């Protein structure tokens, strides 16, 4: 039969009553929690003074009024001083003679959670033996007897002190174990170094913050534990902390590319000397990626605000110029004028193309990460880029360490890499030449896409300014927006761009994007059924029809909202999938609202309109919406989530 809490309490009370010493425990509010029978017997307490909850002050007042502490000129002051001493929670040992002539020793121990445990021992017999020894041992000198008595008292006090020290040691050991467990559970590295910058404490989390670094670093210097590449950034802040100045800074780990935030706090008591430095280090890579994306978004919004009005007026001016030049082109012009008109038209058209490029940089862009199989993606990229390269320029692709799909915006990545490949082709100039695209993960934190070539490499000026809008080394043939667009798209995804020249010659551009493994795709739980597909573009409708049939669905088709609403009454339709913008006076949103009002079950919309489109925003607020373009896998995942 298991022992209950009530049984344990009863057994504990019985055990306390068997102790020959009196014992009392008062809680942090100085109210009685526990006492034994000997406590009542020794001080002849009434029943209400051994009841849990009685205050320490009332107990002391009773003892003072009985003369337990001898005559008192001011009883209230005697009570107050003893209560204040108890509230200090300091261990103590004392011996005193009671009014009945008996001697008692009092040992008090503070509890870690607050409160007191006090043990009272009757030492009258010990005192009698000391007096008998003094009376019957005349041959012993008074000094020797006094020393023996003091030694006996000291030994008893020392025993009490040793007991208190043992209890304190146990408490400190327990606190230290809890503290270490707590610090080792934190997602940060906590450490302490002495004035020689040598580690004296660690919560053994360094390797989780900086991959590849040792876990146990006590006794190592900062340079040994962190590596010289990282230590050169950290050392100045350590010396500032040793000088008494706290600081916080961020750096990028040389090996893993992780972004680390480190805080340095001087180990100093009041105005005393600094004995070392406390260090707190955290991996803030994801925070840094998100922060970079937000900052780039804000820059784009600001650029859009600054250029939208200018672009509008400039577009109107170009329209007027193109119209006037077209009229001139139709006239019988003198010799030489025709070529000037042609040059003017070409310049105006180039200005229009430049406006489109500016709009693509400054306009709003919605990230669309999808589960991307990089080997397949690179094969497709090679098929796209191959025809643009002249004979004698070879494109080589390398991929290593990527075992599964990752979440990336395939469209943006493809645009960026094609741009870099075409730039590399232009840099090579006359064949032969080689372009290499390498892809590799970096400590499961980043994915590096590196495009290198065998051209002349970047000039010093290009290394400093190539990512800035309108900087170009192609003269009149370049807009200066290619690398700026790559930088914009990469930063928007939380990544970064690095330009450098290879030691063997040629330029090297690295796009570093966040490594985010794609979640496992759960097979759609929606069974195949009949889908009413509403799309007014014949080519797109044909492509979607094949996707839906490939997923096992039967398909009926419509091109307008009115036509679709007439077909929606057919029995067996499990889903209506409509484009947002349709021919005629009614949109896909009008169709969805009408069918929802009739109680038709699952409704979904799709669109190629940008996020800023008002109709798209209205549709997304009420219905499931799938942005174009998409593949069959994306369509399958989307349809599995459509509930209305």
N, C-alpha and C positions, 0 to 999 in steps of 0.2 A: 504494500500500500504506500503510495507516495506521500512524502512529508509536505504539509501545506504551510503557507506563510504563517498561519496562526500557530501551528505546531512549533515552527522555528522561533517565533516570538516568545512562546511559553518556555521553551528550553533555554533561550537566552536569559530570560528573567530568572529562572531557577539557578542557572550557573552563576549569575551575578550575586544572588543571595547567598551562595556558598562561600563567597570570598570573605575573608576575615577583615578586610579593609573596607572602609566606607567609600562609596563612589557616587558621583553626581555628574550629569552631563547637561549643560545649559546651551541652547541654540544661539544663533547669531544675534537674536533679539534679547538675549539673556533671560530666556524663559526655560523652566525646567523641562527637559525632554525625557530623561531616564535617571533613576536612582535605585539603589538596592536597599534591602532591609537594614543592613548595618548602618547606613547613612541616617535612617530615622532613629535607630537605637542610640547611636553615639551622641546625637545632639538633642534627643528627646523631642523631635518635631511633632506637632499635631498633624492629623491626617491631611488637612488642607495644604500643608507645606511640602508634602511628598506627592502631590497630584500634578501630573504634567500640565504645564501652562503657567504655574505660579512664577512670579517674577523674581529675579535675583535680588532686586532692590528690597522687596518685601521680606525675603529670607534674611538678608543682612540686617535689616531694621530689627527683626525679631531677635537676632543674636546680639546686636548692640544693646538693646533694651534689657536683655538678660545678663549683661555684663560679660559676655563671652570674650570681649576684647579689653576688659578692664574698665576702670572709671573713665568716662568721657565728659569733657567740659561742654562739648557741643555735639549731641548725638546726631543731629541732621548732617553736620559736616563730616562726621565719621562715616555715615552711610554713603554720602555723596562721593567722598574720596575713594572708597572701596569700589563703588560702581564705576567710577572713571578709570581706576586701575584695571578693572576687568575689561572695559571697552578697549583698552590698549592691546589686548590679546598678545601679551608677552609671557613666555614660559617663566615659571617662578617656583622656588622652594623655600619654605620657612618652617620654623619650629616655635611653638608657643605653649604656655601653660594655661589650661582652662580654669574657670572659676572653681571647679570641683577638685582641683589639685592635680589632675591628670595632664600628661603632656601629649601633644598631637603634632605630627608633621603633616604639612600640606604641600602637595605637588600638583601644579596646574599646567596643562598642555593645551595650547590652542588647536582647534581642528581646521583642516584645510578649507572646508566649506563654510567656516565661521562657527564661533561658539567655543565652549570650554569642556574639557573632561578633567575632573579634579579627584585626586585620590587622597584620602585622609587615613593616616596610620597612627594607632596608639603606641607611642614609644615610651610610656611611663616606666616599664620594666628596665629599659635601657638606661633611663635617667637614674633609677634607683641603684642599678649596678655601678654607675659612675660615682654616685654619692657614697655607696658602701666602700668602693675602692679608695676614695679619698679619706673616709673615716678610719678604715682599718689598716691603712698603709702609711703609717707615720714615717716609716723609713724613706718613703718616696718624697721627694720635694714637691712643694706646692706647684712649682713651675712645670715639673714633669707631668703631674696630674692634669694641670690646666691644658698642657699641650696634648695630652691623650684625649681629653674631652673635646678639644677643638678638632683634633684629627678625626675623632668619631663623627662629629657633626659634619666635618668637611667630606668624609667618605660618603655619608648619607646624601649630602647635597650633590656630590659628584655622581653618585649612582642615579639620582634623579636627573641630573644634567645629561648623563649618558643615554638615559632612556629617551629624553627629549630629543637629543641629537639623532638617535636611531630612528625615531619617528619622523624627524625632519628629513633625514637622508632618504627614507622610504618615499616620503611625499615628493621630494625633488626628483628621485629616480622615476617615479610615476609621471610627474609633470614633463620631464625631459622626454620620456618615451612617447607621451601623447603629442608633444610639440614636434618631435621628429616625424611621427606618423602623419601629422597634419601637413607639415612642410613637404614631405615626399609625395603627398597626394596632390599638391598644387601644380597646375600646368605652367610652372615657371621655375627658373633656377635661382635659388637663394644661396648666397655664399658670403664668406668673410675672409678678407686678406689682412695680414699684419702690415707693419710699416715697410717691410721688405717686399711687399706685394706677393707674398707666399700664402697660399690658401690654408686657413685654419679650420674652416667649416664649409660643408656643402650638403645640400639636401639630395645630392646624387641625381639631379635632373639635367645636368649640363648636356648630356648626349641626346636628350629628347628635344632640346632647344637648338643645339648645334650638332647635327648629325656627324658622326665620325670622330667626335671628341670623347676622351675617356670619361667614365662615370665616376670613378673615385679619384679625386684630384687633391686631396689633403696632402700638403707637403710640397706640391708643385708650385712653380711660379706662374704668374698670369701668362707669360710668353709660352711656357711649356704646355699649359692646359689649353690655351685658345689658339695657338699657332701665331707665327710672327705677322701674317697678313692681317689678322683681326686685332692683334694686340697693339699694333701701331696706331689704330684708331682709338683704342680704349685708354691707352696709357696716360694721355694728358688729363683725362677726367679723373683717373685714379689719383694723380698728383694733386689735382684741385681739391679732391675730397680729403686727402691727407693734410692739406692746408686749411681744412675746416669748411670748405664750400661744397654743398650738396648740388647735384646736377642730374639731368636726364638727357639722353640723346639717342639717336637711332643710327644704325649702320647695317650694311648688307654683308652677310657672312660670305667670305671669299669662296668657300668650297661648295656650299649648297645653294647659294643665292637667296636664302631666306632673309627676310627683313626682321631685325631684332631691335627691341627697345630696352635700354639698360638704364637703371637708376643707381646712383652712387650716394651713399649717406655716410658721413664721418662717424666713426665709433668714438664718441666723446662724451664725457660726463660733465655737465655744466660748462665751466670755463677751463676745465683741465686739458691735458695734452690729448691729441688725437692718437688713439692706439691702433687704428686700422680703418678699414672701409667695409661697410655692408653693401652687397651688390644684389640687385634684383633684375633678372633678365627674362624677357618674354618674347615669344615668337608672334609677331604681328603681321606676318606675310599677307594673310587674307584681308586684314584690315587695310594694309597698305595698297593692295590691289583694288579694293573697293574705293579707297580714298582717291587713287589716281583716276579711276573711271569717273567718279563724281566731279573731280576737278576738270577733267577733259570735257565732260558734259556741260559744265558751267561756262567753260571757254567757248564751246560751240554755240551756246545760247547767246552769250555776249556778242560773238562774231555775227550771229544771225541778226541780232538787233541792230548792229552797226552797219551791216551790208544790205539788209533787206530793202530799205528805202533807196539807197544808192543804186542797187541792182535794178530796182523797178524803173527808176528814172533813166538809167543807162540802157536798159532794154528798150524803152520807148525811143530813146535817141537812135539806137541802132536800127530800130524798125523804120524810122524816118529816113536814115541814111541809106538803108537797103532799098527803100522805095524810090528815093530820088535817083540813086545810081542805076536802078533798073530802068527808070524812064530815060536816063541819059544813054544807057546801053542800046536803047531802041532808036536813038537819033542817028543821023548821018554826021558823025564827028570827024574833025580834021585828023590828019595823020598823027599818030602818037597818043591821041586822047583816049582811044579805045583801050590801050594797055593800062592807062591810068585808072580808067573806070573799073577794069578787071581787078587791078590791085586793090582798089578801094573796096570792092565787093568782098574780096578774099579777106581783107583785114577786118571788115565788119562781121563776116561769118566767124572768123577766129575769135572776135570779141564775144559773140554769142556763145561759142563753145566754152570760152573762159568763164562766162557767167554760170554756165551749168556746172563747171568744176568747182567754182566757189560755193555754189549752192549745195553741192554734195558734201563739202567739208563743213560748212557752217550750219546746214539744215539739221533738223532733228533726225536721229537715227536710232532705231530700236534694235537691241541685240537679240539675235535669234539662235542661241546655242542649241545644237542637236548632237545626238550620239553619232560621232564621226569615226569611221574605220579609216585610219590614216593610210595604211598601204593602198587601199582602194582609191582613196582621195588623191594620193600622189600619182597613181597610174592615170587617173582622169586628167590631172594637171599636166602630166607629160604629153598626153594626147592633144590638149589645148595649146600648149606652148610650142610643141615640135614644129608645126607648120610655119611659125613666125620666125624661126631661126634659119639663117642662110646656111648653105652647104659649107662644111668645114668648121662650124660651131657646134660642139657636142654638149648635150645636157645629160648629166649623170645624177641619179637620185640615190641617196643612202638613208636607210631607216634602221634604227637599232633600239632595243629595249622597250618597245611599245607592244604590250601583249593583249590589249583590249581597246574597245572604243573609248573616246574621250569627248567631253562636252566642249564644242567649239562652234563658232559661227562660220559655217562652211563658205558662205558667200563672201564675207569680208576677208577670210583667210585666202581664198582663191584669188580675189582681186589683188590683195597685197603681194602675194608670191608671184603672180603674173607680172605685176609692175616691176618687181625686183629683177625678174628674169629678163624682161625687155630692157631694163636699164643696164644690166650686165652685158647684154648683146650689143647695145650702143657703145658701151665702154670698150669692148674688145675691138670694135671697128672692123677692119679687114680680117677675114679668116686667115689661118686657123685660130681656134681658141676653145677654151673649155669653161663650162658653167656647171657648178656643183651645188645641189640642194641637199643638205644634211638635216635629218630630224632625230632628236634624241631627248629623252627625259632627263631632268636634273633633280636628283634626290626626291622624286615624286612631289615636287613643289612647282616646277616649271617644265614647259616643253620649249626647246630651242629649235627654231627653223632658221638655218644659216644658208645664205646664198653667197657663193664666192665665185670669182672669175679670174681669168688670166690677163686682164687688161692692165692698164698703167696704175690703177689704184686711185684713191682719193687724194686730192691736193690738201694742203693744210687748211686752206680756206673752206673747202668742201666739208672736211671733218668737223669744222666749227659751225657751219651754217646750212648744211644740206637738208636738214629737217625743217628749216624755216620756209613758210610759204613764199613763192615767187623767186626763190634762189635757184638758179640754173647754171649749168656749165655748157649747155647746148646752144647758147646764143638765141637767135630768133626762132629756132625750131622747138625750143622747150618752153613750157608754161611755168615751170618751177613749182608745180603742185603735186607731182607724182609721189615723191618721198614724204611730202607733207601729209598727203592722204594716208599713206602707209602708217606714218607716226600717229595720226589722228585715230585711225581704226584700231591700231594695236593698243594705244593708251585707253581707248574707250572700253576695251575688253579687260582692262586691269593689267596690261603687260607693259613692255618697254622695248625700245629699239636701240641697238648698239652698232655704230659704224667704226670700222678699223681697216687697216691695210695688213695683208698677210706678209709674213717674213719672206716668203718665197716670191712675192710680187702679186699684184692684183688686189681688188677691193673685196671686202667681206661685210655683209650686213646680216645681223642676227635679230630676229623677232623672238622675244621671250614672252610666252603666254602662260597664264595659270594652268597648271595640270589638275584637271578635275575628271576623274574616271566617271564614265557614264554609268548610271544605275542599271541594274539588270532589268530588261524589258519584260514585263509580265504580259503573257498572251492575252489579247482582248477577250473579255468575258462575254461580250455581246455576240449572240449567235448570228450566223448569216441570215439575211432577210432581203426584202425588196426595198430598194433605195430609189426615191424620186430625185433625180439629178437635174438641177436647174442651172444652166450655163448658156450664155448667148454666143460664146466664141466656139466655133465648130472644132478647131484644133484642140483647144483645152478640154472641151467636153469629151472628145474622143479619148484623150489621154486619161481623164478621170474615170471614164467608163471602164477602161482596161484595168486600172488600179482596183476599182471596186469589184470587178469580176474576179480579179486575182485573189481578193480577200474572201471570195465565196459568195458575194452578194449578187442578187438579180437586180437589173437596172432598167428603169424607164426614164425617158428624158423629156425635158421641156426647155424652151428658150426664153419665155417671158413669165412674169408673175401670174397673169391671167390664165395662160395655158397650164401652168403648174397647179393653180388652184382648182381648175376643172378636173385634173388628173388625180388630185389628192383624195377624192372621194372613192377611188378604187379600193376594193378590199385587199388587205394583206400588206399595205405599205408600212414598213417598220421605221423608216427614217426619211426625212426630207433634207437634202443637202443643196443649198442654193448659194450662188454668187451674190455679193451684196449689190453691185451695180448691174442692172439688167436693162435691156431695151424696153422702150415704152415708158409710160408715165409712172409705173410702180416699181419700187426697188425690192431687193430681196428682203429688206427689213419689213416693208409693208406686207409682203407675202407671209413672213414668219409670224407677224403679229396677228394677221387674219386667221391663219391656221391654228395658232395658239388659242385664239378666242373660240374657235370651233371645237377645241379640246383634242386636237391631233397630238399624238405623243411626242416623239423625239424630233427636234428641229435643230438644225445647225447651219451656220453661215460661213462663207469663205470670202477672202478679199485680197486684192493686191494693192489696195489704197494705203497710203502712209498713215501712221498713227495720228497725225494731226487732222486727218479727214473727219469732219463733224459726223457724217453718217456712220463711219466706222466706230467712233466713240459711242454713239447712241446704240448701235447694235451690240457692242461688247458689254454694255450695261445690262442687257436683258437675255442674250442668247450666247451659246458657245460659238466662238469665232476662231477660224483657222487661217493664219496669214499665208499667202502665197509667196514664193513657191514652196512646195513640199513634195516629199517622196511617199512611196507606198507605206513604209514603216511608220512615218510620221502620221499619215492619214489613219492607219490602223490604231495607233495610240490615241489619237484624237477621238475617233468614233467610239472607242471603249469608254470614254469619259462623258459622252453626251447622255444626259439623263432626261432632258426635256425636248 
